[in-house]
Amino acid sequence: MTTSPMSLLDNLLPHYQFQECHRIAIRAPAAAIMRSIRAYRALHDPLIRLAIGLREGPARLLGRRPGPMLDLDDFTILGREGEREIVFGLMGAFWKADYGLVPLSSAACFHENHHPGLCRLAMGFAIAPLSGDIRRVTTRTRVFCPTPASQRRFAPYWYAIRPVSGLIRRRMLGRIRAMAQRPSFS
């Protein structure tokens, strides 16, 4: 029996209580796919903008979420392995109206987590050959809650947002595919 090597995501966040996974096939070089992942923004999709806008509405009305909507720019790159995998991270109390985000200056800050009530979220993208010039892109989002109290607070939020989160991830992958398959990205 052979075992597959651990992924970067497995190394960065091996323990978690919540996970979702989505895949798509993309006919493009791995480098073009990685560039598309790095270039992706929620502003590219009106439905995603609407979903995030609704989620952030209460915090904005209360003045607790100024500035642009949550997007990939708010994540910290936790690691990258060439054109094969990239992992982004956030830390916060995601159930709060303003997400309770704590700025992360590095991957080390993600691991040090000196805030015991805050959850760590890692979103990874893995690119693997499928057949010929087609590659499978898999995105996994994992959340680790460090205490029973943070897990109790996060769980209802997760189950409420998970259907929309899944829709966002599927649309995100569709947009990444469209970008990667454009001749200018190849």
Summary of the structure (lengths in Angstrom):
residues: 186
radius of gyration: 16.7
end to end distance: 37.1
largest distance: 56.4
contacts: 543
relative contact order: 0.24
helix: 41%
strand: 26%
